[in-house]
Amino acid sequence: MKRRQFFGAATAVAATGLAMPAIAQSTPKVSWRLASSFPPGLDTIYGGGETLAKYVSEASDGNFTIDVFGAGEIVPAFEVVDAVQNDTVEMAHTVGYYFAGKDPAWAALSAIPFSLNARGMSAWYYHGGGVDMTNEFFATYNIVGFPCGNTAAQMGGWFRKEINTVADLQGLKMRVGFAGAIMTKLGVIPQTLPGGEIYNALEKGTIDAAEWVGPYDDEKLGFQKVAPYYYYPGWWEGGPTVHALINKAKFEALPPAYQSLLKTAAQAVSNDMLAKYDYVNPTALKKLVAAGAQLRPFSPEIMEASYKAANEVYAELEAASPAFKTIWTSLKGFRKDHYLWNQIAELNFDAFLQAQQRAGTL
């Protein structure tokens, strides 16, 4: 072998020898479990956990794997925060308002009545300091979290009778989440039921109304057969943020490349979930109407009364929870500017095309 060839080959071998350990260290074998708060039947919102696992595995050449488990398979739906906090599982995929009983701040970081829409929440999280602010709160639970999905504005729910005035809400038994604290002020009697029990409760008259998600998920449960009045909007969930929650110690033990990968994959899932709901909801809504659902808007009277009641509740919560006050003050501050801008270009562009849709010219 010539001298030049020898040194060239030696250099190549040395380079290979140095590179391989570095790659091995940055992409070690890691296997985690993710507990979802959603059943597999809700393929879009539950599917966010599966999509996250897919992105992470593909980007790590299969070295970082996440096994996804549906609600109740290894952890009950409403206990996933405890499971991540205690390192029973490394991750969870859930929405914060399920855990408002721990602290109302959990609800503020996902969706509370008359907060931001999906785009507004995304802007606040990624450019308004929301990720850092909420992780300061999560740290008290030994958790790191990132937005990992959004359904966009939800529907106002299914009612057995028409609701035209605030008086019609008096004594109404409704399956509802965090907004129950606000609706109580309007005379509603909030009910807590898992999704699988809603249909039977409506059919038997045990409850008078129920909110779920939106057309695509609601169609699967057939609510229009037992509660035909389908109201909108779900003012309590204008832009509900789903989160990937990670045990803090486990996250910090990951190589920086894997930490970055989880953040990036979660952000990609947020965009994917929102895009899918936007794509599938129109078709589902048409199917629901064809099957007998009767669309009804909440009256201006009900909307105004609900907004007033929400602000009264928030004043109480700000006094009770410093974390809620910090997060809600930040969200409110951005909300003013978001809707200042939103009503200029987006609203007018959409309003024109919506008029064309109604006129049948699209």
KEKE-3310 file (N, C-alpha, C; in steps of 0.2 Angstrom, whole numbers, plus 5000, padded with zeros to 4 digits):
npx = (5004:5003:5010:5002:4990:4989:4989:4977:4967:4969:4965:4951:4946:4949:4941:4928:4928:4928:4916:4905:4903:4899:4887:4880:4879:4871:4859:4853:4845:4829:4815:4798:4782:4766:4752:4736:4722:4712:4700:4704:4694:4691:4698:4705:4709:4714:4723:4733:4742:4747:4752:4762:4771:4775:4781:4793:4799:4802:4811:4822:4827:4821:4826:4821:4807:4789:4776:4759:4745:4728:4714:4712:4718:4731:4732:4719:4708:4708:4718:4731:4740:4744:4751:4761:4768:4772:4781:4775:4772:4781:4775:4761:4746:4734:4721:4722:4711:4704:4710:4707:4703:4714:4721:4714:4722:4726:4716:4716:4727:4723:4709:4697:4681:4678:4691:4705:4705:4710:4721:4725:4729:4740:4749:4751:4757:4769:4775:4771:4777:4770:4774:4785:4780:4769:4777:4784:4774:4770:4782:4780:4774:4783:4784:4786:4779:4772:4762:4751:4742:4725:4708:4701:4688:4674:4658:4642:4635:4622:4605:4589:4578:4573:4583:4581:4582:4590:4582:4577:4588:4587:4588:4592:4599:4615:4628:4644:4660:4673:4667:4655:4656:4653:4641:4633:4630:4620:4610:4610:4612:4627:4633:4644:4650:4657:4662:4656:4644:4635:4626:4616:4611:4606:4596:4587:4583:4590:4599:4598:4605:4621:4638:4651:4662:4664:4657:4664:4668:4656:4647:4650:4644:4630:4621:4611:4600:4593:4594:4590:4593:4606:4618:4628:4641:4653:4656:4664:4676:4685:4698:4704:4719:4728:4739:4756:4763:4777:4787:4797:4811:4814:4813:4824:4834:4836:4846:4851:4847:4836:4827:4824:4818:4806:4800:4798:4791:4779:4774:4772:4762:4752:4748:4745:4733:4724:4723:4717:4705:4699:4697:4689:4677:4667:4661:4656:4647:4637:4632:4627:4616:4609:4604:4595:4599:4597:4603:4607:4610:4617:4608:4610:4608:4610:4624:4629:4626:4633:4646:4647:4645:4656:4667:4665:4667:4681:4687:4685:4693:4706:4709:4710:4720:4736:4744:4734:4730:4742:4744:4731:4731:4741:4736:4724:4729:4735:4724:4716:4724:4725:4711:4709:4717:4712:4699:4701:4708:4707:4693:4685:4689:4685:4671:4666:4668:4661:4648:4647:4647:4635:4627:4629:4639:4652)
npy = (4994:5011:5025:5037:5032:5023:5032:5039:5029:5026:5037:5038:5026:5030:5041:5035:5027:5037:5043:5033:5030:5042:5044:5033:5037:5048:5044:5033:5017:5019:5016:5019:5022:5028:5035:5037:5049:5046:5036:5023:5023:5036:5041:5053:5062:5053:5047:5056:5054:5042:5046:5055:5045:5039:5048:5051:5038:5036:5047:5044:5032:5021:5019:5026:5023:5023:5017:5017:5018:5016:5025:5019:5007:5005:5015:5024:5036:5049:5049:5050:5061:5059:5047:5050:5059:5052:5043:5031:5029:5035:5045:5055:5058:5070:5082:5097:5102:5091:5090:5100:5100:5098:5110:5125:5131:5121:5120:5132:5132:5123:5124:5136:5144:5157:5160:5159:5155:5141:5145:5156:5151:5143:5153:5160:5150:5147:5159:5168:5166:5155:5141:5141:5147:5138:5127:5130:5129:5116:5110:5109:5098:5088:5087:5089:5098:5099:5107:5097:5094:5100:5103:5113:5125:5119:5111:5116:5106:5093:5094:5089:5097:5113:5128:5143:5155:5162:5158:5146:5137:5134:5122:5113:5098:5094:5086:5091:5099:5108:5120:5119:5125:5138:5138:5134:5145:5150:5142:5129:5112:5104:5088:5074:5063:5049:5047:5035:5033:5043:5043:5033:5040:5051:5046:5040:5051:5054:5064:5080:5086:5086:5089:5085:5084:5088:5088:5076:5067:5067:5061:5047:5043:5044:5054:5062:5055:5054:5066:5079:5093:5102:5112:5127:5140:5130:5138:5136:5130:5136:5134:5121:5115:5100:5091:5084:5076:5074:5064:5073:5071:5060:5066:5075:5067:5062:5062:5078:5078:5070:5076:5088:5082:5077:5089:5095:5085:5085:5098:5096:5087:5094:5103:5093:5086:5097:5100:5088:5088:5099:5095:5083:5087:5094:5085:5076:5084:5087:5074:5072:5081:5077:5065:5069:5079:5095:5110:5124:5140:5147:5159:5177:5182:5171:5169:5182:5182:5170:5174:5185:5178:5169:5178:5182:5170:5168:5179:5175:5163:5168:5174:5163:5154:5157:5152:5150:5164:5169:5163:5165:5179:5182:5176:5183:5196:5194:5190:5202:5208:5198:5196:5209:5210:5198:5201:5210:5205:5191:5188:5196:5191:5177:5179:5184:5173:5164:5169:5167:5153:5151:5156:5147:5148:5144)
npz = (5000:4996:5004:5005:5003:5014:5025:5022:5023:5036:5043:5039:5046:5059:5060:5059:5070:5080:5078:5079:5093:5098:5091:5096:5110:5109:5104:5112:5117:5122:5131:5134:5143:5139:5146:5141:5143:5135:5127:5115:5104:5101:5089:5084:5095:5104:5096:5095:5104:5099:5087:5091:5097:5085:5078:5086:5086:5073:5070:5078:5073:5078:5091:5102:5109:5112:5121:5119:5129:5131:5140:5156:5154:5159:5168:5176:5168:5174:5183:5178:5179:5192:5191:5182:5189:5200:5194:5189:5176:5162:5154:5150:5141:5139:5145:5154:5161:5167:5179:5187:5200:5208:5207:5200:5191:5182:5173:5167:5159:5149:5144:5147:5150:5138:5135:5125:5107:5096:5088:5095:5108:5104:5099:5111:5119:5112:5109:5118:5130:5136:5137:5146:5157:5161:5163:5175:5184:5182:5187:5201:5202:5199:5185:5167:5154:5137:5124:5115:5105:5099:5099:5093:5093:5102:5101:5109:5114:5117:5119:5126:5125:5118:5122:5125:5133:5148:5159:5155:5158:5171:5184:5175:5171:5167:5159:5161:5161:5167:5166:5173:5185:5182:5175:5185:5192:5183:5185:5181:5185:5187:5180:5182:5171:5163:5146:5140:5147:5144:5133:5137:5149:5144:5136:5146:5153:5164:5164:5156:5146:5138:5135:5123:5112:5098:5081:5074:5084:5092:5083:5083:5095:5094:5099:5093:5092:5105:5110:5102:5100:5095:5101:5099:5101:5110:5122:5133:5129:5119:5113:5116:5124:5122:5132:5132:5145:5155:5166:5176:5181:5173:5160:5161:5162:5149:5134:5126:5113:5112:5121:5114:5103:5108:5111:5099:5092:5099:5096:5083:5083:5088:5078:5068:5074:5075:5062:5057:5064:5059:5046:5046:5053:5046:5037:5046:5053:5043:5041:5054:5054:5044:5050:5059:5069:5076:5073:5084:5089:5104:5113:5112:5125:5133:5131:5135:5149:5153:5151:5160:5172:5171:5173:5186:5193:5190:5196:5209:5209:5206:5218:5226:5221:5217:5206:5196:5195:5190:5177:5171:5171:5162:5150:5148:5146:5133:5126:5123:5113:5104:5099:5094:5083:5076:5072:5062:5049:5048:5052:5043:5031:5032:5035:5023:5014:5020:5018:5005:5004:5010:5001:4991:4981:4982)
capx = (5000:5007:5010:4997:4984:4989:4986:4970:4963:4969:4961:4944:4945:4949:4934:4923:4929:4926:4909:4900:4902:4895:4880:4877:4877:4865:4853:4852:4839:4825:4808:4794:4775:4762:4745:4731:4716:4706:4699:4706:4689:4692:4705:4709:4712:4718:4728:4738:4748:4751:4756:4769:4776:4777:4787:4799:4802:4805:4817:4827:4829:4818:4829:4817:4800:4784:4770:4753:4740:4721:4712:4710:4722:4736:4730:4712:4709:4709:4724:4737:4745:4748:4755:4768:4772:4775:4785:4772:4773:4785:4772:4753:4743:4728:4719:4722:4705:4702:4713:4706:4702:4720:4722:4711:4727:4726:4711:4718:4732:4720:4704:4692:4677:4679:4698:4708:4704:4716:4727:4727:4732:4746:4753:4752:4761:4775:4778:4769:4779:4766:4777:4789:4775:4766:4782:4785:4768:4771:4787:4778:4771:4788:4782:4787:4774:4772:4756:4752:4735:4720:4702:4698:4682:4670:4651:4639:4632:4616:4599:4583:4573:4576:4586:4581:4583:4593:4577:4577:4593:4585:4586:4594:4605:4619:4635:4648:4666:4675:4662:4650:4656:4650:4634:4629:4627:4614:4604:4612:4615:4632:4634:4650:4649:4662:4659:4652:4638:4631:4620:4610:4609:4601:4590:4583:4581:4594:4602:4594:4610:4628:4643:4656:4668:4662:4654:4667:4668:4649:4643:4651:4640:4623:4617:4605:4594:4590:4594:4591:4595:4614:4619:4635:4647:4655:4660:4669:4682:4687:4704:4707:4725:4730:4746:4760:4766:4782:4790:4803:4817:4815:4815:4830:4839:4837:4850:4848:4843:4829:4823:4822:4814:4800:4797:4797:4786:4773:4772:4770:4756:4747:4746:4741:4727:4720:4721:4712:4698:4696:4695:4684:4671:4662:4657:4652:4641:4632:4629:4622:4610:4605:4602:4590:4602:4594:4607:4604:4615:4615:4606:4615:4606:4614:4631:4631:4625:4638:4652:4647:4646:4663:4672:4664:4671:4688:4689:4686:4699:4712:4710:4711:4725:4741:4746:4729:4730:4748:4742:4725:4733:4745:4731:4719:4733:4736:4718:4714:4727:4723:4705:4710:4720:4708:4693:4703:4709:4704:4686:4682:4690:4681:4664:4665:4668:4655:4642:4647:4645:4628:4624:4630:4643:4658)
capy = (5000:5017:5029:5041:5028:5021:5037:5040:5024:5026:5043:5036:5022:5034:5045:5031:5025:5042:5045:5028:5031:5049:5043:5029:5041:5053:5040:5027:5014:5021:5013:5023:5020:5034:5033:5042:5050:5045:5029:5022:5024:5043:5040:5059:5064:5048:5046:5061:5050:5037:5050:5057:5040:5037:5053:5050:5032:5037:5052:5041:5026:5016:5019:5029:5020:5025:5012:5021:5014:5020:5026:5013:5001:5004:5020:5027:5042:5055:5048:5050:5066:5056:5042:5053:5063:5046:5039:5025:5029:5041:5050:5055:5062:5072:5089:5099:5103:5085:5090:5107:5099:5099:5117:5128:5133:5115:5121:5138:5130:5119:5128:5139:5148:5163:5161:5160:5150:5137:5149:5161:5147:5142:5159:5162:5145:5147:5166:5173:5163:5150:5135:5142:5149:5132:5122:5132:5126:5108:5108:5108:5091:5084:5086:5094:5097:5103:5106:5091:5093:5105:5101:5119:5127:5113:5112:5118:5101:5090:5095:5086:5102:5119:5132:5150:5160:5160:5155:5139:5133:5133:5115:5108:5093:5094:5083:5096:5099:5114:5125:5118:5130:5144:5136:5133:5152:5151:5138:5122:5107:5100:5081:5071:5056:5047:5047:5029:5033:5049:5041:5030:5045:5056:5042:5038:5057:5055:5071:5084:5089:5084:5092:5081:5087:5091:5083:5070:5063:5066:5056:5040:5041:5044:5058:5065:5050:5055:5074:5081:5100:5103:5120:5130:5137:5128:5144:5134:5127:5139:5131:5117:5112:5094:5091:5078:5077:5069:5064:5078:5067:5056:5070:5078:5061:5061:5066:5084:5077:5067:5081:5092:5078:5077:5096:5096:5080:5087:5103:5093:5083:5099:5105:5088:5085:5102:5100:5083:5090:5104:5091:5078:5089:5096:5079:5073:5088:5085:5067:5073:5085:5072:5060:5072:5084:5102:5115:5130:5144:5149:5166:5182:5183:5166:5171:5187:5180:5166:5178:5188:5173:5167:5183:5182:5164:5169:5183:5170:5158:5172:5175:5156:5151:5161:5149:5152:5171:5171:5160:5169:5186:5182:5174:5189:5201:5193:5190:5208:5210:5193:5198:5215:5208:5193:5204:5214:5202:5184:5188:5198:5186:5172:5181:5185:5167:5161:5172:5164:5146:5151:5158:5142:5150:5141)
capz = (5000:4996:5010:5005:5004:5020:5030:5020:5026:5044:5045:5038:5051:5065:5060:5060:5077:5084:5076:5081:5100:5099:5089:5101:5116:5108:5102:5116:5118:5128:5130:5139:5142:5139:5148:5139:5146:5130:5124:5108:5100:5099:5085:5083:5101:5107:5091:5096:5108:5094:5082:5095:5097:5078:5076:5090:5084:5066:5071:5082:5070:5082:5097:5107:5108:5117:5120:5121:5132:5132:5147:5160:5152:5165:5173:5175:5164:5178:5187:5174:5182:5198:5188:5179:5195:5204:5190:5188:5169:5160:5151:5149:5135:5143:5145:5161:5165:5171:5186:5190:5207:5211:5206:5194:5185:5177:5168:5163:5154:5144:5141:5152:5146:5135:5135:5118:5102:5096:5086:5101:5113:5101:5099:5118:5121:5109:5108:5123:5136:5140:5139:5152:5163:5163:5166:5181:5187:5182:5191:5207:5202:5196:5178:5162:5149:5131:5120:5111:5102:5100:5095:5091:5097:5103:5101:5115:5117:5115:5123:5125:5124:5116:5127:5122:5138:5154:5163:5152:5161:5178:5185:5169:5173:5161:5159:5159:5164:5172:5165:5178:5191:5179:5173:5192:5193:5179:5187:5179:5190:5183:5182:5180:5168:5158:5139:5138:5150:5142:5129:5141:5154:5140:5134:5151:5156:5170:5162:5151:5141:5139:5130:5122:5109:5091:5076:5072:5090:5094:5079:5085:5100:5092:5103:5090:5093:5111:5112:5095:5099:5095:5102:5098:5102:5116:5124:5138:5126:5113:5110:5122:5123:5125:5134:5134:5152:5156:5173:5176:5182:5167:5155:5162:5161:5142:5130:5124:5106:5113:5124:5108:5099:5111:5111:5092:5090:5102:5092:5076:5084:5089:5071:5065:5077:5074:5055:5056:5066:5054:5040:5047:5056:5041:5034:5051:5054:5038:5043:5060:5052:5040:5054:5064:5073:5074:5075:5087:5092:5110:5112:5115:5132:5137:5130:5139:5156:5154:5151:5166:5177:5171:5176:5193:5195:5189:5202:5215:5208:5207:5225:5229:5218:5214:5200:5192:5194:5186:5171:5168:5170:5156:5145:5147:5143:5126:5123:5121:5107:5099:5096:5091:5076:5073:5069:5056:5043:5048:5053:5037:5025:5033:5034:5016:5011:5023:5015:4998:5006:5011:4994:4986:4976:4982)
cpx = (5004:5005:5004:4990:4983:4986:4979:4965:4963:4965:4953:4942:4944:4942:4928:4922:4926:4918:4904:4899:4897:4888:4876:4875:4871:4859:4853:4846:4835:4818:4803:4786:4771:4755:4741:4725:4710:4706:4701:4700:4689:4698:4708:4712:4716:4724:4733:4744:4751:4755:4763:4774:4779:4783:4793:4802:4806:4811:4823:4829:4826:4821:4825:4810:4796:4778:4764:4748:4733:4719:4710:4714:4728:4735:4723:4713:4711:4714:4731:4742:4748:4753:4762:4772:4775:4780:4782:4773:4777:4781:4764:4751:4736:4727:4719:4716:4702:4705:4712:4705:4708:4722:4718:4716:4728:4721:4713:4723:4730:4715:4699:4688:4679:4687:4700:4705:4710:4722:4730:4731:4739:4751:4755:4758:4768:4779:4776:4772:4775:4769:4781:4785:4772:4771:4784:4780:4769:4776:4785:4775:4776:4786:4784:4782:4774:4765:4757:4745:4730:4714:4699:4691:4677:4663:4648:4635:4625:4611:4593:4577:4577:4578:4586:4583:4587:4588:4576:4582:4592:4584:4589:4600:4609:4626:4640:4655:4668:4670:4656:4650:4653:4643:4630:4626:4621:4609:4605:4614:4620:4632:4641:4649:4655:4658:4654:4646:4633:4625:4614:4607:4604:4595:4585:4580:4585:4597:4598:4598:4617:4632:4648:4662:4665:4659:4657:4667:4661:4646:4644:4647:4632:4619:4611:4599:4590:4590:4595:4594:4603:4616:4627:4635:4648:4660:4665:4675:4683:4693:4707:4714:4726:4737:4750:4764:4771:4785:4797:4810:4819:4817:4822:4836:4841:4843:4847:4844:4836:4824:4820:4817:4807:4796:4794:4791:4779:4770:4769:4763:4750:4744:4742:4734:4722:4718:4716:4705:4695:4694:4689:4677:4666:4658:4653:4646:4636:4629:4625:4616:4606:4601:4597:4593:4599:4599:4604:4610:4613:4613:4611:4614:4610:4621:4633:4631:4631:4645:4653:4649:4653:4668:4671:4668:4678:4691:4690:4692:4705:4714:4712:4718:4730:4743:4740:4729:4736:4746:4737:4727:4736:4740:4726:4723:4734:4729:4715:4717:4726:4717:4705:4712:4715:4702:4695:4703:4705:4696:4683:4683:4685:4673:4662:4664:4662:4649:4642:4645:4638:4624:4625:4634:4650:4659)
cpy = (5006:5021:5033:5038:5025:5026:5039:5035:5024:5032:5041:5031:5026:5038:5041:5028:5030:5043:5040:5029:5037:5048:5039:5032:5046:5050:5033:5024:5016:5018:5016:5020:5027:5032:5039:5043:5048:5038:5028:5023:5031:5043:5047:5061:5059:5047:5051:5058:5045:5041:5053:5051:5038:5042:5052:5044:5033:5042:5049:5034:5020:5015:5021:5027:5022:5021:5016:5016:5019:5021:5020:5007:4999:5009:5023:5034:5048:5054:5048:5055:5062:5051:5044:5056:5058:5042:5032:5024:5035:5047:5050:5060:5064:5080:5091:5100:5097:5086:5097:5106:5099:5106:5120:5130:5127:5117:5127:5136:5126:5123:5130:5143:5155:5165:5162:5154:5146:5141:5154:5157:5145:5148:5161:5157:5146:5154:5171:5170:5158:5144:5136:5143:5142:5127:5124:5129:5119:5106:5106:5101:5086:5082:5091:5093:5101:5102:5101:5089:5099:5103:5107:5120:5121:5116:5113:5112:5099:5091:5092:5091:5109:5124:5139:5156:5157:5156:5147:5134:5131:5126:5110:5104:5092:5091:5088:5096:5105:5119:5125:5123:5137:5143:5136:5140:5154:5146:5130:5118:5102:5093:5079:5064:5055:5046:5041:5029:5038:5047:5038:5035:5049:5052:5041:5045:5058:5062:5074:5086:5086:5087:5086:5084:5091:5086:5076:5065:5061:5061:5049:5038:5042:5048:5061:5061:5051:5062:5078:5089:5100:5110:5121:5138:5134:5133:5142:5131:5130:5136:5127:5113:5105:5094:5084:5080:5072:5070:5069:5075:5063:5060:5073:5073:5060:5064:5072:5083:5074:5072:5086:5088:5078:5083:5097:5091:5082:5093:5101:5090:5088:5102:5099:5086:5091:5102:5094:5084:5094:5100:5086:5081:5091:5091:5076:5078:5087:5079:5068:5076:5080:5067:5063:5078:5091:5107:5121:5134:5146:5157:5171:5183:5178:5167:5176:5185:5175:5169:5182:5183:5170:5172:5183:5176:5165:5174:5179:5166:5162:5173:5169:5153:5156:5159:5151:5159:5172:5169:5164:5176:5187:5181:5180:5195:5200:5192:5196:5209:5204:5195:5205:5214:5203:5196:5208:5210:5195:5184:5191:5194:5180:5173:5182:5178:5163:5163:5168:5156:5146:5152:5152:5144:5147:5135)
cpz = (5000:5002:5010:5006:5011:5025:5028:5024:5034:5046:5044:5044:5058:5066:5062:5067:5082:5084:5079:5089:5101:5097:5094:5107:5115:5106:5106:5115:5124:5126:5136:5138:5143:5141:5146:5143:5142:5128:5117:5102:5097:5095:5084:5089:5104:5102:5091:5099:5103:5089:5085:5095:5091:5076:5079:5088:5078:5066:5074:5079:5075:5089:5103:5105:5114:5116:5123:5123:5133:5139:5150:5159:5157:5170:5171:5172:5168:5184:5184:5177:5188:5196:5185:5185:5199:5200:5189:5180:5168:5158:5151:5143:5138:5142:5153:5165:5169:5178:5189:5198:5211:5212:5200:5189:5180:5172:5164:5158:5148:5140:5147:5148:5144:5136:5127:5113:5101:5093:5091:5106:5110:5101:5106:5121:5118:5108:5114:5130:5140:5141:5145:5158:5165:5166:5173:5186:5188:5186:5198:5208:5199:5189:5173:5157:5143:5128:5115:5108:5103:5096:5091:5094:5097:5102:5108:5118:5115:5121:5121:5123:5121:5122:5124:5127:5144:5159:5161:5155:5168:5179:5180:5172:5167:5163:5156:5163:5168:5171:5170:5183:5189:5178:5180:5193:5189:5180:5185:5185:5186:5185:5179:5178:5163:5151:5138:5142:5148:5138:5133:5146:5150:5138:5140:5155:5162:5170:5157:5145:5143:5133:5130:5119:5103:5087:5075:5078:5092:5090:5081:5091:5099:5096:5100:5091:5100:5114:5106:5094:5100:5095:5101:5100:5109:5119:5130:5135:5119:5109:5115:5120:5126:5126:5134:5140:5153:5163:5172:5176:5175:5161:5155:5161:5153:5139:5127:5117:5107:5117:5118:5104:5102:5110:5104:5089:5093:5098:5086:5077:5085:5083:5068:5068:5075:5066:5053:5058:5061:5047:5040:5050:5051:5039:5040:5053:5049:5039:5049:5058:5048:5044:5060:5068:5071:5077:5078:5090:5099:5109:5114:5122:5136:5137:5135:5147:5157:5155:5158:5172:5177:5174:5183:5196:5195:5195:5208:5215:5209:5214:5229:5227:5214:5207:5195:5190:5189:5178:5167:5167:5163:5150:5143:5144:5135:5123:5120:5114:5102:5095:5093:5084:5073:5070:5063:5050:5043:5048:5046:5031:5026:5032:5027:5012:5014:5020:5008:4999:5007:5005:4989:4980:4976:4978)
residu = (MET:LYS:ARG:ARG:GLN:PHE:PHE:GLY:ALA:ALA:THR:ALA:VAL:ALA:ALA:THR:GLY:LEU:ALA:MET:PRO:ALA:ILE:ALA:GLN:SER:THR:PRO:LYS:VAL:SER:TRP:ARG:LEU:ALA:SER:SER:PHE:PRO:PRO:GLY:LEU:ASP:THR:ILE:TYR:GLY:GLY:GLY:GLU:THR:LEU:ALA:LYS:TYR:VAL:SER:GLU:ALA:SER:ASP:GLY:ASN:PHE:THR:ILE:ASP:VAL:PHE:GLY:ALA:GLY:GLU:ILE:VAL:PRO:ALA:PHE:GLU:VAL:VAL:ASP:ALA:VAL:GLN:ASN:ASP:THR:VAL:GLU:MET:ALA:HIS:THR:VAL:GLY:TYR:TYR:PHE:ALA:GLY:LYS:ASP:PRO:ALA:TRP:ALA:ALA:LEU:SER:ALA:ILE:PRO:PHE:SER:LEU:ASN:ALA:ARG:GLY:MET:SER:ALA:TRP:TYR:TYR:HIS:GLY:GLY:GLY:VAL:ASP:MET:THR:ASN:GLU:PHE:PHE:ALA:THR:TYR:ASN:ILE:VAL:GLY:PHE:PRO:CYS:GLY:ASN:THR:ALA:ALA:GLN:MET:GLY:GLY:TRP:PHE:ARG:LYS:GLU:ILE:ASN:THR:VAL:ALA:ASP:LEU:GLN:GLY:LEU:LYS:MET:ARG:VAL:GLY:PHE:ALA:GLY:ALA:ILE:MET:THR:LYS:LEU:GLY:VAL:ILE:PRO:GLN:THR:LEU:PRO:GLY:GLY:GLU:ILE:TYR:ASN:ALA:LEU:GLU:LYS:GLY:THR:ILE:ASP:ALA:ALA:GLU:TRP:VAL:GLY:PRO:TYR:ASP:ASP:GLU:LYS:LEU:GLY:PHE:GLN:LYS:VAL:ALA:PRO:TYR:TYR:TYR:TYR:PRO:GLY:TRP:TRP:GLU:GLY:GLY:PRO:THR:VAL:HIS:ALA:LEU:ILE:ASN:LYS:ALA:LYS:PHE:GLU:ALA:LEU:PRO:PRO:ALA:TYR:GLN:SER:LEU:LEU:LYS:THR:ALA:ALA:GLN:ALA:VAL:SER:ASN:ASP:MET:LEU:ALA:LYS:TYR:ASP:TYR:VAL:ASN:PRO:THR:ALA:LEU:LYS:LYS:LEU:VAL:ALA:ALA:GLY:ALA:GLN:LEU:ARG:PRO:PHE:SER:PRO:GLU:ILE:MET:GLU:ALA:SER:TYR:LYS:ALA:ALA:ASN:GLU:VAL:TYR:ALA:GLU:LEU:GLU:ALA:ALA:SER:PRO:ALA:PHE:LYS:THR:ILE:TRP:THR:SER:LEU:LYS:GLY:PHE:ARG:LYS:ASP:HIS:TYR:LEU:TRP:ASN:GLN:ILE:ALA:GLU:LEU:ASN:PHE:ASP:ALA:PHE:LEU:GLN:ALA:GLN:GLN:ARG:ALA:GLY:THR:LEU)
# end
